[in-house]
Amino acid sequence: MIVQKTFYKNISLSSISTAVKILSGLIITKFIAIYIGPSGLASLSNLKNTLSSFISLSIAGIENGITKYIASEKSAVSRTQIISASLFIAIISSIILLIIIFFAAKQISFLISNNNTYTSLIRTFAFFIPISSFNLLTIKYLNGLQEYQKVVNINIFSNILNVVISLPIIIIFKLEGAIFCFIINPFIVLIITFLLSKHHYIFFLKSMKHFFLKNKYIKLLLSFSLISITATILTPITLLTIRKIIIAEFGSKHGGYWDSINMISNNYFLFISMIMSLLILPEFSKATTRKEIYTIIKVLILKIFPVFTLGLVILWLFRHTLIQLLFSKDFLQTTQYIGIHFLGDTLKFIGWISGIFLIAKAQTKYYIIAEIISALSYIIFSLIFSYLFGYKGIFYAYITDNFIYSIIAIILAFRSGKHLLS
């Protein structure tokens, strides 16, 4: 259960890691904005959304399951079985995905950009899929062990090294350079992870001898595949659809404006994402009573949410400076929409709490229902509100979608909690 002193210490560690990740992301984004511009930013976002979904699929979507079962199972035998099952699933899924991406690279390129410009880069990306899979497995294993300091160190050093490598490549090769840096990032993470976690790698190798033994965790972990794969497929499809709506109705520059606001929001949300995955998911996984769950939620609502909201207010107050600092004067038009988007972010935070609970308790059906409704409502309301209110309607749709998701996720979490908790 959450111990206040330890919890706040871990939040501090998480905050430092997140700050470094955000800063590195903002530095890279600034260079992209200068050397590529709004239209190039939209193209890069399309590609990154699609390739990021493949990275998650590389481990068959079992990453949260690894954290859950490593956190809840204490015996060495059980943990060996969990890692053995995880490695088996990861190897099979990453090899299958590598083959599919390599041979379908041209089709993927056409899906993203309506031409075959990115075919060779996508084929290069395919060979980094097994590395991405292994990285995810390692990080989620450390998460389950609650070795927060090690996870934080991996994140910090990986992000710093990524910036050092990326900037000169972006300056020289522009859009292609930015894509290449995104593709090779898993290799950077692998190097750092290996240097900081050598003994865990040895444990992984020993676990492989149990590959072909009957293992109950294969089925348990695969239940998380449906949860993760649903989000992995729906998110890029939703973003691609809405971006196409924006570009068709308002032009590619407005697509870039929308992406720039999403980048600010996503970078800021890294703080919450890190806390949720690093601290809250293991705590929810271990909790068996309503009292324990309410204690976790109380900390999130009374301690974390006010700080999160205050941060959004500060970002809004300094939005003009922020946009020019992170992007360029070409993006100043976004300042009139950023406040509306931030309002949607506050609702998104509430929805995330219930969503993480559903993941921690392996409530596959409920989680998928909430995600499908959210994706459909975002697209439908984007179409309706863009017709009624113009470009601003896209941001009204974001608020509406997050409000609907929050209500649905809370209802489903409450319903499942009645049966699972004592």
KAQUI-V33070 format. One record per residue. SS is DSSP state (H for helix, E for strand, - for the rest). PHI is phi as a letter, one per 20 degrees, with the letter a starting at -180 (* if undefined). D_CENTER is the distance of its C-alpha to the mean C-alpha in whole Angstrom. Layout:
<<SS & PHI & D_CENTER> <SS & PHI & D_CENTER>>
//
This chain:
<<- & * & 25> <- & f & 24> <- & d & 27> <H & g & 27> <H & f & 28> <H & f & 25> <H & f & 22> <H & f & 23> <H & f & 23> <H & f & 20> <H & f & 18> <H & f & 20> <H & f & 19> <H & f & 15> <H & f & 16> <H & f & 18> <H & f & 15> <H & f & 13> <H & g & 16> <H & f & 16> <H & f & 13> <H & f & 13> <H & f & 17> <H & f & 16> <H & f & 14> <H & f & 16> <H & f & 19> <H & f & 18> <H & f & 17> <H & f & 21> <H & f & 22> <H & f & 21> <H & f & 22> <H & f & 25> <H & e & 26> <- & d & 24> <H & n & 24> <H & g & 23> <H & f & 24> <H & f & 22> <H & f & 19> <H & f & 19> <H & f & 19> <H & f & 17> <H & f & 14> <H & g & 15> <H & f & 15> <H & f & 12> <H & g & 10> <H & f & 13> <H & f & 12> <H & f & 9> <H & f & 9> <H & f & 12> <H & f & 10> <H & f & 9> <H & f & 12> <- & f & 14> <- & d & 14> <- & m & 15> <- & m & 12> <- & e & 14> <H & g & 12> <H & f & 12> <H & f & 15> <H & f & 16> <H & f & 15> <H & g & 17> <H & f & 20> <H & f & 21> <H & f & 20> <H & e & 23> <- & d & 25> <- & d & 27> <- & f & 30> <H & f & 30> <H & f & 31> <H & f & 28> <H & f & 25> <H & f & 27> <H & f & 27> <H & f & 23> <H & f & 22> <H & g & 25> <H & f & 23> <H & f & 20> <H & f & 21> <H & g & 23> <H & f & 21> <H & f & 18> <H & f & 21> <H & f & 23> <H & f & 19> <H & f & 19> <H & f & 22> <H & f & 22> <H & f & 19> <H & g & 21> <H & f & 24> <H & f & 23> <H & f & 21> <H & f & 24> <H & e & 26> <- & d & 24> <H & g & 23> <H & f & 26> <H & f & 25> <H & f & 21> <H & f & 22> <H & f & 25> <H & f & 22> <H & e & 20> <H & c & 23> <- & m & 26> <- & b & 27> <- & d & 27> <- & g & 26> <- & e & 23> <H & g & 25> <H & f & 25> <H & f & 22> <H & f & 20> <H & f & 23> <H & f & 22> <H & g & 19> <H & g & 20> <- & f & 21> <- & e & 18> <H & f & 17> <H & f & 18> <H & f & 17> <H & g & 14> <H & f & 15> <H & f & 17> <H & f & 14> <H & f & 12> <H & g & 15> <H & f & 16> <H & f & 14> <H & f & 13> <H & f & 17> <H & f & 17> <H & g & 15> <H & f & 18> <H & f & 20> <- & m & 19> <- & e & 20> <H & f & 18> <H & f & 20> <H & f & 20> <H & f & 16> <H & f & 16> <H & f & 19> <H & f & 17> <H & f & 14> <H & f & 17> <H & f & 19> <H & f & 16> <H & f & 15> <H & f & 19> <H & f & 20> <H & f & 18> <H & f & 19> <H & g & 23> <H & f & 22> <H & f & 20> <H & g & 23> <H & f & 26> <H & f & 25> <H & f & 23> <H & f & 27> <H & e & 29> <H & d & 27> <H & l & 25> <H & f & 22> <H & f & 23> <H & f & 23> <H & f & 19> <H & f & 18> <H & f & 20> <H & f & 18> <H & f & 15> <H & f & 16> <H & e & 18> <H & g & 15> <H & g & 15> <H & f & 18> <H & f & 18> <H & f & 16> <H & g & 18> <H & f & 21> <H & f & 20> <H & f & 19> <H & f & 22> <H & f & 24> <H & e & 23> <- & c & 23> <H & g & 26> <H & f & 27> <H & f & 24> <H & f & 24> <H & f & 28> <H & f & 27> <H & f & 25> <H & f & 28> <H & f & 30> <H & f & 28> <H & f & 28> <H & f & 32> <H & e & 31> <- & g & 29> <- & d & 32> <- & e & 33> <- & f & 32> <- & c & 29> <H & f & 28> <H & f & 24> <H & f & 24> <H & f & 24> <H & f & 22> <H & f & 19> <H & f & 19> <H & f & 19> <H & f & 16> <H & g & 15> <H & f & 16> <H & f & 14> <H & f & 11> <H & f & 12> <H & g & 13> <H & f & 10> <H & f & 9> <H & f & 13> <H & f & 13> <H & f & 10> <H & f & 11> <H & f & 15> <H & f & 15> <H & f & 14> <H & f & 16> <H & f & 19> <H & f & 19> <H & f & 19> <H & f & 22> <H & f & 23> <H & f & 23> <H & f & 24> <H & f & 27> <H & e & 28> <H & c & 28> <- & o & 27> <H & f & 25> <H & f & 25> <H & f & 24> <H & f & 21> <H & f & 20> <H & f & 21> <H & f & 18> <H & f & 16> <H & f & 17> <H & f & 16> <H & f & 13> <H & f & 12> <H & f & 14> <H & f & 12> <H & f & 9> <H & f & 10> <H & f & 12> <H & f & 9> <H & g & 8> <H & g & 11> <H & f & 11> <H & g & 7> <H & f & 9> <H & f & 12> <H & f & 11> <H & f & 10> <H & e & 13> <H & d & 15> <H & f & 15> <H & g & 14> <H & f & 17> <H & f & 19> <H & f & 19> <H & f & 19> <H & f & 23> <- & f & 24> <- & c & 27> <- & c & 28> <H & f & 28> <H & f & 29> <H & f & 26> <H & f & 24> <H & f & 25> <H & f & 25> <H & f & 22> <H & f & 21> <H & f & 24> <H & f & 23> <H & f & 19> <H & f & 21> <H & e & 24> <H & d & 23> <H & e & 19> <H & g & 19> <H & f & 22> <H & f & 21> <H & g & 18> <H & f & 20> <H & g & 23> <H & f & 20> <H & f & 19> <H & f & 23> <H & f & 24> <H & f & 21> <H & f & 23> <H & f & 27> <- & d & 26> <H & f & 24> <H & f & 27> <H & f & 27> <H & f & 23> <H & f & 23> <H & f & 26> <H & f & 24> <H & e & 21> <- & c & 22> <- & a & 26> <H & f & 29> <H & f & 28> <H & d & 25> <H & f & 27> <H & f & 27> <H & f & 24> <H & f & 25> <H & f & 27> <- & d & 23> <H & f & 21> <H & f & 23> <H & f & 22> <H & f & 18> <H & f & 18> <H & f & 20> <H & f & 18> <H & f & 15> <H & f & 17> <H & f & 18> <H & f & 14> <H & g & 14> <H & f & 17> <H & f & 15> <H & f & 12> <H & g & 15> <H & f & 17> <H & f & 13> <H & f & 13> <H & f & 17> <H & f & 17> <H & f & 14> <H & f & 16> <- & e & 19> <- & l & 18> <- & e & 19> <H & g & 18> <H & f & 21> <H & f & 20> <H & f & 16> <H & f & 17> <H & g & 19> <H & f & 17> <H & f & 14> <H & f & 17> <H & f & 19> <H & f & 16> <H & f & 16> <H & f & 20> <H & f & 20> <H & f & 18> <H & f & 20> <H & f & 23> <H & f & 23> <H & f & 22> <H & f & 25> <H & f & 28> <H & f & 27> <H & f & 27> <H & f & 30> <H & e & 31> <H & d & 30> <H & m & 29> <H & g & 26> <H & f & 26> <H & f & 25> <H & f & 22> <H & f & 21> <H & f & 23> <H & f & 21> <H & f & 18> <H & f & 20> <H & f & 21> <H & f & 18> <H & f & 17> <H & f & 20> <H & f & 21> <H & f & 17> <H & g & 18> <H & f & 22> <H & f & 21> <H & f & 18> <H & f & 21> <H & f & 24> <H & f & 22> <H & f & 21> <H & f & 25> <H & f & 26> <H & f & 24> <H & f & 25> <H & f & 29> <H & e & 29> <H & e & 27> <- & d & 28> <- & e & 32>>
//
